[in-house]
Every structure is written in C-alpha cells, then in structure tokens.
Amino acid sequence: MSELSTKDIKFLSGVGPKKAELLKKEIDVSSFEDMIYYFPYKYIDRSKVYKISEINSTSSYIQLKGRILSMTEIGEKRKQRLSAKFTDGNDVIELIWFKGIKFIVDKYKINEEYIIFGKPSVFNGKINIAHPDIETIDEATSRQTLGGLQGLYNTTERMKNGFLNSKAIHKIVFNIFTHIGNTTIPETLPSHILQEYNLLNLKDSLINIHFPKNNELLKRAQYRLKLEELFYIQLNILRTTRIKNLRYKGFIFENIGHYFNTFYKECLPFELTDAHKRVIKEIRIDVRSGKQMNRLLQGDVGSGKTLVALMVMLIALDNDFQACIMAPTEILANQHYESISGLLSELGVSVALLTGSTKKSERAMLHENLANGELKILIGTHALLEDQVVFKNLGMVIIDEQHRFGVAQRARLWKKNIQPPHVLVMTATPIPRTLAMTLYGDLDVSVIDQLPPGRKPIQTIHRLDNKRVGVYDFIKKEIALGRQIYFVYPLIQESEKSDYQNIENGFERLKEIFPQESYKISMVHGKMKPSEKDEQMQAFASGKTQILVATTVIEVGVNVPNASVMVIESAERFGLSQLHQLRGRVGRGCDQSYCILITSPKLSNESKQRMNIMVNSNDGFEISEADLKMRGPGDLEGTQQSGIPFNLKIANLATDGQILQQARDIATKILEEDSNLDSEKNFVLNKQLNQLAKGKINWGAIS
C-alpha cells in the first residue's frame, strides 16, 4: 500500500486543497490509502425502488424513480426553503431543501428522470423527504447503487458545510478505485493465511467494503478486514510478551513461610472463598516459575482483592523481598494502609505510607528504612515513583485501579529494581473479555467471581424526580436504625446549560430536609483542599456524620461498612460502569444495602436501558459488557491511557469477540512455529509489524 500512501488526496479529481484540508482536520485523511481505509459505518439496500403510495412517516430510507414536476422557493432569504413536487407517474411527494437551494435549482431540471433517495419525514403535517440524494439514471448505474447496497459514511457538520457529505465521500472513494484500475494492491497478509482461512484478497475486500456487489461479498470483505486488524494487534502483543519473557527472568519465590502461614492461620478477617484460593494458587505458580509475573486481577467492588494482594506480598516477604502497593488517590492509599497495617499488627511487619502529604521529616526516615531493608511493605500514591524512593530488594509490585495510571508511570515503578519485580495489577472495574484480550493481552488474567461470606446483594431501585419524598422517608428510617447514607451528584456548581442536580444546591436542600439539630451532614468534592476533604471523609467514616454529600470522588477508595444507602442524583448523567462503581460503596457490611437511582422523568431510550440494567443486575462483568456495547471501548474510563489503539477502523470489540479469538489463535499458532517470524512465508508479517511500529499504532507496554 506504500504507493497509495504517498498519493496526496488533494490531487484526486473532485477534491482539491480546501476539501483536502477539511478531510485531514476532521477525519485524519490525507492520502489515497487513508481514504480507502475510511470505511462505511452501515449500508442501505438500494436494490428496491418504492412507489410513493408504499411509504409513510415511519419508513426507513427509501428510493424513488420519477420526475420533478416543479420547484418553488418559499419564504424570506434567511428562512428560505425550496419545495419540489416529485412524481413516480402515479402519486406526488414533496421534496424539501433548507440550504444549498441555488445549487439544486441550477443543477436539476423539470421533467427529467432521476433517482431520489432519502428518509421520509413529516413537515407541516405532510410526508416529505428533506435533502434527498438526487442522481441521474446514468450516475446511479455507474456507481452500482441502483442494484444493491450503498455504504453510508460518518461525516462531521464542518464536512457537510464544505460539501463533503456521505455521498461526496462515496464518490471520492469511487474515483480512487477508478484511478487504481487494474493495478494490484500489495497484500498485507501472507498467502498461507489467505488460503487456510479462505479469505478474500486485499483489493477485492476493499472494493466490496465500499461497493458491495451483494450481501455475501460484503460479509466476506468485512470478515477479512476485521480479522486482519485484530490479528496484527494480537500478533504484536503476543510477540512482545514472548520477547519480554525471554529478556526478563523472574525472582523465584520458593518459600511459603512464617508470614504467610501465620496470617492464614491466625489473622484472616474472613474465610477465603474458593475464588480467593484459586487466584492465590495461580499467583503462586507464577512466582515459582522463574518468569516475571505480569498478572491482572479482576474483582468486583468488595470482592476481597486487597486481601489477596496482602497475602501475595507476604509470599514476597517470606522470600526476603520487599513489596509495595501503588494507588491512584491519597484516600485509597490511606485506606489500604489502615486496613493492611491493622491486619498485620499481630505479625510485627513494618508497613509505611508515602503520599504527597507525607511530611519531610517522615520521608527521610522512610527512605532510609526502605533502602536498608527494615521497611518491608510500602503503600502510596504517585509519590512511590520519585527518584528518592529506593528499595533494597523490591520483589512484588501491586498496582491498584491500574487504569488510572499511564503506561510510563507503571513502567517506572517496576524499574525500581535491576531485575524487574513480579507485577500484579488490580481493577475493580470488570473488563469485558474482548477488551481484556486487547487492552491487557500480554497479561495473565485472574478473576475473583465470588463475594466474601456474609455479604448480601445490593438492592437497586429507580425513582423519578417527583417521587423523592418517599426516598427521604426511607432514608430517615435507615438512619434511625443507625445506618449511614451517601448522596452523589454529577456537578459541583449549577450550570446554565444543564438541569442536572448539583452538589451545592443539593447540600443546601438536604440540610432543610434533614435539619442539623437531628442529623449531621458532611460534603466532599474535588475542588476542596485535601485536608478539608480528608476531614469530612474521616467524619463520615468514624460515624460522626450520618450523610455524606459527594461528587464522584468517592467512586474509588471509600470503605464504610455501616453505609447502607447510595442515592445517585441525575443518575442518567453517569455511564453504567461508573454507576456500578458508585453502588459498590455500599453493601460492604452485613446489613441489607440499597442503591437508589434518581432521574428526570424525561429519559432517552438509552438512559432507560441503563437504569433497567442497573436495577436487574449486580454482576459487574455483565454490566461492563453492556457498557461496552452501548458506549464503545474508547469511551470507557481508562482505555485512552492503555497504549492500545481504540480507533479501530472496522473491528468492534463489543460484537466481534469470535473474530478476535480466532485472530489470537492464528497469531499464537504462527509464533509457536516461527517465534521470530524469520521464515520466508512470514516475511509480510514482519514487514507489517515494522510498519505499524513506526508510529501508525501506539503499541505501548502494559505493565
């Protein structure tokens, strides 16, 4: 494809400098190659020509064949529209344009035959078609739109204003293939893969993705291009992992000794579930193998990930190594420190906390004890990455809520030793399998899929704004039972452009509903000073206040077992995964807990769907799958830092799981036979990977 990649799109007939600049700015297309890899997002069947009598206001896109009877410009200049009468020989329908009027009047003639294509709508009580595509019979035939499927392309408002709508993109791509003619497009997959999996060649795939002759060829083109896109991601991940495993040997933790055994027998806060035991066994196998462990630990909120992390660190201590945990916020780091130091108080293990708030005098002592090996476990935030933080013998690194750290930050932490330590990254955001295979394809995955004993499933309830009085009555009853309550708001201050609930107004209203002589309320949000925030959080955690009014700063790292109700205001403002994370702040004790989603009565269909999913499911993995399908991978929190491309051109991680698995299987098989891709038959693979590595795709290291 190198020749097409060097041909500037501005030199193509019908483009020119202005449109080329717009294509570059809006959709990052600057060459012929870029353009033919800009794929349609859906297809419309243009094989059928309808009669006007067959259509109504609910019809989807339809195609008519007939003549324009008249054109009339209506209204003043600023509010002018063009109305045309179009007939199929039997009936008449109105065509309407609100812009481009002069162009339409000059180009299309009365009583000549055209193909009209568009979506029926209702205007002034009558069915019409606004801004339809109009083609002569010759134009329609030459572009094969009359007899089959037509692709529709995503375009921006600026593109449309610059005469680059979907139809114009379609024509530009057609002109490129006309320019290519019978010239061969170099293959990007080796012949043995094409033959073994019965794939279309590249040129036929690209032609049929833009101009499908029929449904069967469209499906084959889509399959080949999706498989190739996902295959190269998997091939690169797997090859990089193999190279890393050969380059970095792992510390061998042979001993399970005093620290681990004493904790297991005497200090466990609750009995381990089968899931905990399975995960710990998987990690033990890793750390005895002689390879550096790179493992992802997934577990829903409250599933006991921190306990597993602690027991893994004790294995490191039993083998004379140090361990550390890095958390994304001071609140979460403090929580880990308090719970872990409490659990280890009987064992006499030295544990320290290092955050941005740690005093200078304390830091000096901490640095000294860390360097001489007296300090065994260090817990902290980004402060752990500072150059002054030097370990004597770091053997185990735990990264919590790892998606909140950038690739470079994670890499700096495991370079704290000459020989890289074992790495366990944890997340309470359940990751769909397809996303995990792409985002964390070089990590082994462990899943805690059981809650600790005694935990009751959270009951989730959806209430409309106008039913909040009943919610307040319920909360008063819960407080009377000695429980505590969260109220979460999406905004700090009121916005003129939004009617979403905001925390400042909410705080004042709640003080009226729950008067201060009877109730104690605290508030936290991201714009408060850390000391103020900590003070308010501690007041709630210690039980001094009964209601905590907050923004999403409490989404991660707040553990108050006595809190039994989570009220989320303007819940339609949040994504599914975020709602699930917030819900996980309750249900951490033995009492029945509740999550109440309050929304406006006016909800979009998507918002209604989200509320229904939350009400009907407590399964984080089920919710994350639904979130992926509704929002796409690039919108999910944290994925933009991953170092893996989410601007996939054609594959969809929400729907193409089977293709992704096949792509990974093919990549695995090839590397097992030819680990360095040195053989002549895999020359194309090496060439493509090198080309991708030059900057087309950001293949960041994960761990």
N, C-alpha and C positions, 0 to 999 in steps of 0.2 A: 504493500500500500504506500510505499515511500514516495512514488511519483505523484500520486493523488494528494499526498500530504503536503507537497511543495507547491501545488497549484492554488494561487490566491483566489478566493471566491469572488473578489471584486471584478475579475476579468471574465467571469462567466456571463454569457448573454442574459440580459434581463436583471442583472444585479447592480454593478457599478459601485463607486466609492461610498455613497451615502448609505445605501442598503447594507453594504458590507460592514460598515462601521456599526450599524444597528445590530446586525447579526452577531458581531463579536461582543458587543456590550451586553446584549440581552440573553443570548444562549451560548456564548463562547464558541461560535462557529467562525473559522477564518479560512479554512481550506476546503477543497472538494471532498477530501476524506472526512473532515468534521461533519459536513452536510449530509453525506450518505449514511453516517452513523448517528444522525439525529432521527430517531425512529418515531413513527406514528404511535399515539397513545391508545387509539382504538380505531375500529373500522366500521364503515357503514355499507350495508348491502345496497348497491345501486343497480342490481340486476332487474328490479321491478319498476315499471312505470305505472303510477297510480292514475286513477280517474279522480277528478275533483270531487265527485259525488261520494267517493270512498273515504275521504279524510274528515277528521274532526279536531277539536282543540286538544285532545289527549294523544293524537297521533305523534309518533316519533318522526325522525327525518323522513321526508318523502320526496319523490321525484315525479315531475310532471313534464309532459311533452305537449307543446302547443304554440300559440301566437300571442304577442302583446297587442291588445286592441287599442289602448290609449295610454297616454301619460299625462298626469296633471300635477303641477306644483301648487301646494296648498300652504297658506299661512304667510306670516311676515318673514323677513330674511333670517332673523335669529332663531325663530321657531319653525322654520320651513320644513316641510316633508314632501316627498314625491310619492304619488299614488299611481299605480299602473293596474289596468284591468287585463287579466290573462285568461285565455280560454283554451280548453282542450278539445274544442269542437262541439261540446255539449253544454258544459257549465262554465261559469266565470268565477275567478277568485281574485282578491286584491293583493297586490304586491306593494310593500311599503319600504321606503328608504328615508332615514333621518340625516344621513350625511353622504358625501360623495355624489350629490344629486346631479351636478353638471356633467360628471364623468358618465353616469348612467344614461342621461338624456342624449349625450353626444355619441355614445357607443352603440346603443341598441335601437333597432328600427321597428316601427309599427308594421304588423302583418308578416314579419319574417318568423321562421320556425326556430324555436330554442328549446333547450332542456333546462328546466328550472329545478333547483334542489334547495331544500331548506326545512325548517321546523315550523309547523303551523302554530299560531298563537291567536289570541283574541284581542282586538283593538276596536274600541267604540262599539262593542257588542257583536262584532262580526269576525269570522275566521279569516285570517290573512297569513301571509308569510313575510316576515321582516328581513330585509337584507339577504335575499336568496342569492345563491350562486347561479349565474346565467352562462350557458355555453351554447355555441352553435353545434349543430349535429356533427360537423367535422371535428371540432375540438373534443367533444365527448368521446368520439370513436377513437381518435388518435391517442388519447390518454387512457383508453381502456376502462373508462369509468361507467360507461353505459351498460357494459355487460358483466359487471362483477363488483368486487369490494373496493372501497376507496378509503385510504388512510386519512385520519384527522390528526393534525399536529398541534401541540401546545404552542401558543403564541402569547406574548405579553400585550398590554394595552399600547405601549410605545411602538411595538412592531405593527400592530393593526393600524395605528395612525400613520405609520410610514409605509403603508401598502404592502405589508408582509403578513397577511393573514394565512390561515391554513392552506387555502387554495394556492396562494403565491408560493409557499414552501413546497407544496406538491409539484408545482411547475418547475421550480428551481432544481429539485432533485431529478425530475424527468429530463431536464436539459443536461444535467451531468451525465446521466446514463446514455443520452443521445451522443454526447461528446465522447464517451468511452467507446461506444460502438462495440465492435467485436474484440477489442483489446482484452487480454486476460488480466484479471485482478489476482495478484500473488496470494497463494494460500497461507493462512495463519495457523493451520493445524496439519500435522503430518498425515500422509496418505494412509498409514496403518490405522489411525483413529477413524478417519473418514470411512474406510472400508469396514472395519469391525463393527461400527455403530450405525452404519448405513446413513451417513449424514450428507446433506446437500453440500456441493462445493460453495465456496465463499461468494462468488459472483451471483450464482443463482439464488442464494439465500438473501443477499442484499436487494436484488431485483424484486423478489417475491415478498420481502418485508414491506417494500414501498408500493409495489404494484402487483398484488397477489392475483394470479390468474384464477385461482379457486381456493376454497377453504382448506383443502388438503395440502396444497403447496404453501399456504400461509402458515399452517401448523408446523410443517417441516422446517420452514425458514426460521420461525420463532424458536423452535427447539434447538436447532443448530447454534444459533447466535446466543441464546441463553446458556446453553451447555458450555460453549467456549468461554463466555465471560466468567462464569463461576469456576470453570476448570482452571483458568490461569490464576485466579485468586487462591484456590486450594493448592495448586502445584507450588506456588511461591511460598505459601505458609508452611507446607509440609517439607519442602526442600530446606527452607531457612531453619526449621526446627531440627532437622537431621544434622545440619552443619553445626548448629549451636550445641547439640548433644555431644558431637564429636570434639568440639573445641573446649567445652566446659565440663570438667568432671565434677561430681558432687561429693560433698562430705558424706562419709558413711557413718550413720548413727546405728551402731550395733546394739548398744545397751538400752534396755528398759529397766531403769534402776530405782533408786530411793525416792527421787522427787515424784516421778510418775506413779509408782506403786503406792506410796503413802497417800498421795492426793486421791487416787482412785478408791482406796480402801476407807479413808477416814474423812475426806473433805468435800466429796461430791455434793452439790446443793440439791440435786435430784437424780433419780435413777436414769442412766443413759437409755435412750431408745435404741431400737435396732438400727435406725438410720445413723445415729451418732457412732455406734460401734463399727458399722460398715465403712463410714468415712474415715475414721481413725485408722482402721486396718489398711485402707487404700493409701493413706499418707505414710504409714509405717513401711509398707512395701517400697514406696518411692525413696524414702530417706535411707534405706538399706541397700539400694540398687547400685550405688556408685555413680549414678547420674544426678545432675542438678534437678531438683524437683521444681516444676512450674505447674501449679495446680490452681484451678478456680474452684472455690467453694461457694455454691449457691444454696441459700436457705431463706425461706420466707421470714418476715419480721417475727421475732420472738421464738425462732426455731432452735436457738442454742448454738449459734455459730461461735460466739465468744468463748463458750466453754470448750468447744473443740479446739479453737485457736490456743487457749491456755494449755491444754493437755499436750498439744503438739510442741509448744515452747518448752514444756517440762521434759520432753524427749531430748530436745537440744541441750538442756541443762544437764541431763543425765550423761551426756557425751562430752561434757566440759566445753560447751559452746554457749555464747550469749544469744539472746533473741530480742526482737523489737516488734512493736505494732505501730503503724502509722495510720492516723485517722484524719479525715478532711477538715474537721472543726474542733475547736477547743472544747465545746460541750461534749462531743463524742469521746475525745481523748480523755477528758476528766472522768466521764462515765466508765470507760474501760479501766482507768487507773483505780478508781474507787472499788469497782467490783472485783478486779483481779487481785489488788493488794489485800482486800478483805478475805478473799478465798484462800490466799497464800499465807495469811497471818500465822497460822499454826506451823507452817513449814520453814519459816525463817528465810525465805527467799527475798533478796533485795530487789525492790521494784522502784522505779523513779518515773516522774512525769516531766516532759520537756515541751513547752509551748511558747508562743510569743510573749506570754505573761510571766514566764519564769524569771525571777529576779537574778540580777547579775551575779550576786554572791553565791546563790544556789547553783547557778550554771557552772561556775568554776569548780565547785566540789563535785558536781555531777560528771563533768568532763574528765576529771581526774580519776574518779572511781570507775568510769566506763573504760578508760584507757588501760587501767591496771587490772581489770577483770573482776573487781569486787562487786560492781553493779551487774546483775545478771539479766534483768529484763528492763528495757526502756520503752516507754509508751509516750507518744507525742504526735504533733502535727507536722506541717512542713518544716518545722524547726529541726527535725531529725536530719534534714538534707544539708544543713550547714557544714562547712568545711571543718569547723572546730569539733564536730561530733565524730570522735574516733573510737571505734570498738577495738578491744584486744583480740576477740575471736568471734565475729558475728557468724552464726550458723543458720539462723532461721529468721526470715523476714515475713511479717504478716502485714498485708495492706488491706485496710477495711474500706468499704464503699469505694473500691478502687477506681470506678468510672469517673470519680471526681478529681482524679489526678491525671495530669498529662503524661504522655509517653516518656518524655525526657525526665520528668520528676521521678517516675517509677524506676527508670534505668539508673539514676544517680544513687538511689538507695541501695540497690543490690551490688553497686560497685564499691561499697564500703569495706569490702574485703578483697584481697588479691585473688583468691578463689571465690567465685560468687556463691553466696549462701543459698539455701533452699528458699523458695518463694511460694507463699500461699496467699492468693488474692481472694477477698471475700466480697460478696454483694448480697444485699437484702432485696435487690430488685431482680426478681426472677426473669431470666433471659430466655426467650423462645429458642428452641433447638437450632433452627436455621440461622438465627442471629448469632448464637454462641459459636456455631461452626465457622462463621465468617469473622466475627469480631474477636473471638478467642480460639481460633483454630489451632494455635500452637500450644494451647494449654490442655492438660488433662482436666476433666470436669468431675467433681463430686457434688452430690445433691443431698441435702437434708430435707426429706419429704415427710417428716413426722413432727408434730408439736410435742414439747415435753409433757409428761403426765400431769393431769390436773387442769390443763388449760381448756377453757370452753370456747367454742366457735363464737366469733363476734356476730351479733345480730345487726344487720344493716337495714335502715329504714329511709325511704324517700318521702320528704314532706315539701309541699309548696309553701311559698312565702306567706300566704294568707292563713296558714294553719299553724303558725309558730306559737300561738298561745298555749296550745296543747303540749308543745315541745317544752316550753318553760315550766309548765306544771309538772311534767315528768322529771325534769332536771331538779326541781325543788325536792321531790320525793327521794331522788338518788342522793342528794346532799344530806337530807335528813337521815339517811342510812349510813352516813359517814364517808360517802364516796366523793371523788373529785372529777372536775369537768374541764374539757378543752373546748374552746371556740376558735375556729380557724377562719381567717378572712383572706381574700386574694389580693387586696390592695391596702397600702398604708394610709394614703390620703384620698379624698374623693376626687374623681376625675370628671371634668365636664363632658367628656366623650363617652363615659361609661356609667351605667347604673348598677354596676356590681357593688356588693356590700364592701365597705372599707372599715379598717380596724379602728380608726379614731372615732368615727360615728358609732360604730358597734360598741366600743368600750363605754362611751357615754350612755348609750341606751341600756346596756346591761346593768350599769350602776343604778339606773332607775328601777329596772325590773327586779334586781337583786340588791336591795338597799344595804348600804355599808354597815348599818347597825346590826344586821343579821348575817351578812355574807362578806367574805373577804375575796377581792378580785385582784389579780396581777396581770401585767401585759408585757409581752416581748415582741420585738420586731427587729429587722436587720439594720435599721438606722440608729438604734440605740448604742451607746458606748458599751464595750464588752463588760465592764464592771457592773453597769446598770442591768444589763441583760442577765448576767450571772446571778445577781442579787435577786431578781424577780424569779428566775428559774429555781433557785435554791428555796425561795419562799414557798413555791408550789410543791417542789419535791419533798420538803420537810413537813408539808401539811399545814403550814401557816396560812396559806390561801387556798380557797376551795375551787376557784375558777381561774383558769389561765386563758387569757385572750391573746391570740398569737397570729403571726403570718406563717409561712411555710418553713421558718427557721427551726420549727420543732419536728420537721419531717424526718430527720435522722438524729439519733443520739439522745433521745429523751426516754428515760425509763422510770415511770412512776406506777408501780403495781396497783396502787389504790385508785388510779384514774379509771373510771368505768364508762364514761360517755365522751365521744368525739363528735362535736357538731361542726359541720363544714358548711359555711355560708357561701352562697353563689357557687355551689358545687359544679355547676355546668362549666365554670371557668377553668376547671382542672382536667388534666388527662387521666386516663384510667390508672396508669402506674403510680401517679402521684397520689390519687385518691386512696389507692391500696396502701401506699407507704404511710399516709396520714392515719388511716384506720388502724395500722399496726401499732400506734402509740398507746392504744387501749388493749384490753384483753391480756395484759401481762401478769395479772394476778389470778386468783381462783374465783373471783366474782364474775357473774354474767356481765358482759360489756356490750355496749351499743355504739353504732356509728350512725348519725343522723345527717342525711344529705338534704340541705335546704336549697331549693332552686326557685327561679321565677316560673310562673305558670306558662310563660311563652318559651317553649323549648324547641330547638331544632330536632329533626329526627335523629341525628347523630347523638345529641345530648341525651335524648330519651333512651337511646340504645345503651349509652354509657351507664346511666343510672340503673337500668334494668340489670346489666351485667354485674354491677356492684351489689345490688340487692340479692341477686341469686347465686353469687359465688364468693367463697373465701379463698379459693385456690389461686395463689399468685401466678402460677405458670399459665393457667387458663386465662387469667386476666391479661398477662403480658402478651399472649398470643393474639387476643382480641385487640389489644392496643397496637400491636404491630400491623395488623390488617387494617385498622382504622386510620392510623397516622403515618405508617411507613417508618423504616429504620432511621432515616435521617432526622426525624422529629423526636425520637426517643432520647430521653435525657442521658447525656454522657457519650453517645455514639460518635459525636463530632470530634472527640479527643482520641478516638481509638487508634488512629493511624491506619485504618482500613477504609477503602473508598466506599462511600454510600451514595455517590452519584452514579449508581449502576445505570447503564444506558437502556437495558432491556429486561434483565432478570429482576424478579420481585421476590424478596426474601419471605414475604408473607404467604406467597402462593406457590413458589417453585421449590419447595422442600425436597421433593423427589429428584428433581434435576440436580439440585445442589449435592445430594447424597451420591448420585451417580458420578457427578464431576469429581467429588472427593475420592470415590472408589477407583476411578480411572487414573487419577493422579497418584494414588497410593500404589497401584499396580505398576505403573511406569517407573516410579522411583525404586521399587523393590527389584526391578530388573536392571535398572540403569540409574543408580543413585546420583551420579554427577551429570546425567544427560549428555554423555560423551559420544554415544553411538551415532552413526550417520543418520539413522532413521529418525532420531530425535533432534536433529540439527535445528529444525524450525522452532521447536520448543525453547531451546536455549536462546535463539535469536529473539523470539518474542519476549521472553522474560527479561533479557538485557534491555530491550527497547522500553518495556514497561518500567524498568528500574531507573531509567534516565529522567524520570520526573512526570510521566503521564499518570502514574498512580503512586500515592504515598504509602509505601509498604513499611510502615513503622513497626519497630519491635514492640511486642505487647508487654512483656514482663520487665 
